[in-house]
Amino acid sequence: MPQEPVSLSNNPLQSDDEYVQLEVQHHEYESRLSELAEKAVLTDDEQFEETTLKKKKLQIKDRMQAIARRQQGASAHP
C-alpha cells in the first residue's frame, strides 16, 4: 500500500534538508516500483532493479525515521 507524502504545511521535518531530500528520493523509488508493478512480466534487469529499489527505499525510510526520532528527541529536551 503506497504511503501518502507527508503534508508540507504541518511537518517540522520539512525544515531538515536531508529529510526533504530523502523524502523526494523515496517518492521517486516508489513511482518507479509502481511502473514495474504494472508490467505483466519483468526482464532479468527489471527484476534486479526492482529488488535494488526496494532495498534502497527501505534504507531511506529507516534514515527518515532516524531523523524524525532525533528531531522528536531534540524537541522533547529543549
PyMOL commands that place a pseudoatom at each C-alpha (Angstrom):
pseudoatom trace, name=CA, resn=MET, resi=1, chain=A, elem=C, hetatm=0, pos=[0.000, 0.000, 0.000]
pseudoatom trace, name=CA, resn=PRO, resi=2, chain=A, elem=C, hetatm=0, pos=[1.616, 3.293, -1.063]
pseudoatom trace, name=CA, resn=GLN, resi=3, chain=A, elem=C, hetatm=0, pos=[2.041, 5.870, 1.623]
pseudoatom trace, name=CA, resn=GLU, resi=4, chain=A, elem=C, hetatm=0, pos=[0.876, 9.400, 1.074]
pseudoatom trace, name=CA, resn=PRO, resi=5, chain=A, elem=C, hetatm=0, pos=[3.602, 12.042, 1.174]
pseudoatom trace, name=CA, resn=VAL, resi=6, chain=A, elem=C, hetatm=0, pos=[3.735, 13.942, 4.419]
pseudoatom trace, name=CA, resn=SER, resi=7, chain=A, elem=C, hetatm=0, pos=[1.986, 17.289, 4.320]
pseudoatom trace, name=CA, resn=LEU, resi=8, chain=A, elem=C, hetatm=0, pos=[4.465, 20.115, 3.911]
pseudoatom trace, name=CA, resn=SER, resi=9, chain=A, elem=C, hetatm=0, pos=[2.459, 22.577, 5.990]
pseudoatom trace, name=CA, resn=ASN, resi=10, chain=A, elem=C, hetatm=0, pos=[2.343, 20.839, 9.400]
pseudoatom trace, name=CA, resn=ASN, resi=11, chain=A, elem=C, hetatm=0, pos=[5.598, 18.912, 9.416]
pseudoatom trace, name=CA, resn=PRO, resi=12, chain=A, elem=C, hetatm=0, pos=[8.604, 20.401, 11.200]
pseudoatom trace, name=CA, resn=LEU, resi=13, chain=A, elem=C, hetatm=0, pos=[10.777, 17.812, 9.429]
pseudoatom trace, name=CA, resn=GLN, resi=14, chain=A, elem=C, hetatm=0, pos=[10.335, 19.829, 6.242]
pseudoatom trace, name=CA, resn=SER, resi=15, chain=A, elem=C, hetatm=0, pos=[12.940, 22.241, 7.602]
pseudoatom trace, name=CA, resn=ASP, resi=16, chain=A, elem=C, hetatm=0, pos=[15.507, 19.405, 7.627]
pseudoatom trace, name=CA, resn=ASP, resi=17, chain=A, elem=C, hetatm=0, pos=[17.211, 19.428, 4.213]
pseudoatom trace, name=CA, resn=GLU, resi=18, chain=A, elem=C, hetatm=0, pos=[18.391, 15.818, 4.445]
pseudoatom trace, name=CA, resn=TYR, resi=19, chain=A, elem=C, hetatm=0, pos=[14.892, 14.621, 5.364]
pseudoatom trace, name=CA, resn=VAL, resi=20, chain=A, elem=C, hetatm=0, pos=[13.332, 16.502, 2.443]
pseudoatom trace, name=CA, resn=GLN, resi=21, chain=A, elem=C, hetatm=0, pos=[15.917, 15.106, 0.025]
pseudoatom trace, name=CA, resn=LEU, resi=22, chain=A, elem=C, hetatm=0, pos=[15.302, 11.570, 1.308]
pseudoatom trace, name=CA, resn=GLU, resi=23, chain=A, elem=C, hetatm=0, pos=[11.552, 12.058, 1.011]
pseudoatom trace, name=CA, resn=VAL, resi=24, chain=A, elem=C, hetatm=0, pos=[11.897, 13.084, -2.644]
pseudoatom trace, name=CA, resn=GLN, resi=25, chain=A, elem=C, hetatm=0, pos=[14.153, 10.111, -3.384]
pseudoatom trace, name=CA, resn=HIS, resi=26, chain=A, elem=C, hetatm=0, pos=[11.741, 7.749, -1.601]
pseudoatom trace, name=CA, resn=HIS, resi=27, chain=A, elem=C, hetatm=0, pos=[8.889, 9.053, -3.753]
pseudoatom trace, name=CA, resn=GLU, resi=28, chain=A, elem=C, hetatm=0, pos=[10.942, 8.582, -6.935]
pseudoatom trace, name=CA, resn=TYR, resi=29, chain=A, elem=C, hetatm=0, pos=[11.710, 4.984, -5.988]
pseudoatom trace, name=CA, resn=GLU, resi=30, chain=A, elem=C, hetatm=0, pos=[8.051, 4.367, -5.182]
pseudoatom trace, name=CA, resn=SER, resi=31, chain=A, elem=C, hetatm=0, pos=[6.998, 5.755, -8.569]
pseudoatom trace, name=CA, resn=ARG, resi=32, chain=A, elem=C, hetatm=0, pos=[9.455, 3.536, -10.423]
pseudoatom trace, name=CA, resn=LEU, resi=33, chain=A, elem=C, hetatm=0, pos=[8.373, 0.490, -8.423]
pseudoatom trace, name=CA, resn=SER, resi=34, chain=A, elem=C, hetatm=0, pos=[4.763, 1.252, -9.353]
pseudoatom trace, name=CA, resn=GLU, resi=35, chain=A, elem=C, hetatm=0, pos=[5.752, 1.342, -13.031]
pseudoatom trace, name=CA, resn=LEU, resi=36, chain=A, elem=C, hetatm=0, pos=[7.471, -2.018, -12.699]
pseudoatom trace, name=CA, resn=ALA, resi=37, chain=A, elem=C, hetatm=0, pos=[4.489, -3.494, -10.832]
pseudoatom trace, name=CA, resn=GLU, resi=38, chain=A, elem=C, hetatm=0, pos=[2.200, -2.635, -13.747]
pseudoatom trace, name=CA, resn=LYS, resi=39, chain=A, elem=C, hetatm=0, pos=[4.188, -4.861, -16.100]
pseudoatom trace, name=CA, resn=ALA, resi=40, chain=A, elem=C, hetatm=0, pos=[2.954, -8.427, -16.603]
pseudoatom trace, name=CA, resn=VAL, resi=41, chain=A, elem=C, hetatm=0, pos=[6.494, -9.798, -16.972]
pseudoatom trace, name=CA, resn=LEU, resi=42, chain=A, elem=C, hetatm=0, pos=[9.787, -8.276, -15.908]
pseudoatom trace, name=CA, resn=THR, resi=43, chain=A, elem=C, hetatm=0, pos=[13.098, -8.807, -17.652]
pseudoatom trace, name=CA, resn=ASP, resi=44, chain=A, elem=C, hetatm=0, pos=[16.033, -10.012, -15.582]
pseudoatom trace, name=CA, resn=ASP, resi=45, chain=A, elem=C, hetatm=0, pos=[17.354, -6.451, -15.465]
pseudoatom trace, name=CA, resn=GLU, resi=46, chain=A, elem=C, hetatm=0, pos=[13.987, -5.131, -14.326]
pseudoatom trace, name=CA, resn=GLN, resi=47, chain=A, elem=C, hetatm=0, pos=[13.755, -7.802, -11.615]
pseudoatom trace, name=CA, resn=PHE, resi=48, chain=A, elem=C, hetatm=0, pos=[17.197, -6.801, -10.383]
pseudoatom trace, name=CA, resn=GLU, resi=49, chain=A, elem=C, hetatm=0, pos=[16.192, -3.116, -10.489]
pseudoatom trace, name=CA, resn=GLU, resi=50, chain=A, elem=C, hetatm=0, pos=[13.007, -3.862, -8.544]
pseudoatom trace, name=CA, resn=THR, resi=51, chain=A, elem=C, hetatm=0, pos=[14.904, -5.696, -5.818]
pseudoatom trace, name=CA, resn=THR, resi=52, chain=A, elem=C, hetatm=0, pos=[17.528, -2.964, -5.618]
pseudoatom trace, name=CA, resn=LEU, resi=53, chain=A, elem=C, hetatm=0, pos=[14.916, -0.200, -5.449]
pseudoatom trace, name=CA, resn=LYS, resi=54, chain=A, elem=C, hetatm=0, pos=[13.029, -1.972, -2.665]
pseudoatom trace, name=CA, resn=LYS, resi=55, chain=A, elem=C, hetatm=0, pos=[16.228, -2.232, -0.620]
pseudoatom trace, name=CA, resn=LYS, resi=56, chain=A, elem=C, hetatm=0, pos=[17.168, 1.400, -1.248]
pseudoatom trace, name=CA, resn=LYS, resi=57, chain=A, elem=C, hetatm=0, pos=[13.649, 2.560, -0.431]
pseudoatom trace, name=CA, resn=LEU, resi=58, chain=A, elem=C, hetatm=0, pos=[13.759, 0.679, 2.880]
pseudoatom trace, name=CA, resn=GLN, resi=59, chain=A, elem=C, hetatm=0, pos=[17.159, 2.198, 3.727]
pseudoatom trace, name=CA, resn=ILE, resi=60, chain=A, elem=C, hetatm=0, pos=[15.809, 5.665, 3.003]
pseudoatom trace, name=CA, resn=LYS, resi=61, chain=A, elem=C, hetatm=0, pos=[12.717, 5.040, 5.114]
pseudoatom trace, name=CA, resn=ASP, resi=62, chain=A, elem=C, hetatm=0, pos=[14.913, 3.872, 8.005]
pseudoatom trace, name=CA, resn=ARG, resi=63, chain=A, elem=C, hetatm=0, pos=[17.054, 7.019, 7.701]
pseudoatom trace, name=CA, resn=MET, resi=64, chain=A, elem=C, hetatm=0, pos=[13.946, 9.241, 7.589]
pseudoatom trace, name=CA, resn=GLN, resi=65, chain=A, elem=C, hetatm=0, pos=[12.644, 7.573, 10.754]
pseudoatom trace, name=CA, resn=ALA, resi=66, chain=A, elem=C, hetatm=0, pos=[16.008, 8.104, 12.464]
pseudoatom trace, name=CA, resn=ILE, resi=67, chain=A, elem=C, hetatm=0, pos=[15.890, 11.803, 11.582]
pseudoatom trace, name=CA, resn=ALA, resi=68, chain=A, elem=C, hetatm=0, pos=[12.316, 12.036, 12.880]
pseudoatom trace, name=CA, resn=ARG, resi=69, chain=A, elem=C, hetatm=0, pos=[13.311, 10.336, 16.162]
pseudoatom trace, name=CA, resn=ARG, resi=70, chain=A, elem=C, hetatm=0, pos=[16.320, 12.640, 16.517]
pseudoatom trace, name=CA, resn=GLN, resi=71, chain=A, elem=C, hetatm=0, pos=[14.160, 15.702, 15.972]
pseudoatom trace, name=CA, resn=GLN, resi=72, chain=A, elem=C, hetatm=0, pos=[11.483, 14.467, 18.376]
pseudoatom trace, name=CA, resn=GLY, resi=73, chain=A, elem=C, hetatm=0, pos=[14.169, 13.907, 20.997]
pseudoatom trace, name=CA, resn=ALA, resi=74, chain=A, elem=C, hetatm=0, pos=[15.539, 17.392, 20.439]
pseudoatom trace, name=CA, resn=SER, resi=75, chain=A, elem=C, hetatm=0, pos=[12.111, 18.986, 20.770]
pseudoatom trace, name=CA, resn=ALA, resi=76, chain=A, elem=C, hetatm=0, pos=[11.325, 16.945, 23.908]
pseudoatom trace, name=CA, resn=HIS, resi=77, chain=A, elem=C, hetatm=0, pos=[14.523, 18.129, 25.628]
pseudoatom trace, name=CA, resn=PRO, resi=78, chain=A, elem=C, hetatm=0, pos=[14.906, 21.852, 24.899]
for i in range(1, 78): cmd.bond("trace and resi %d" % i, "trace and resi %d" % (i + 1))
show_as sticks, trace
zoom trace
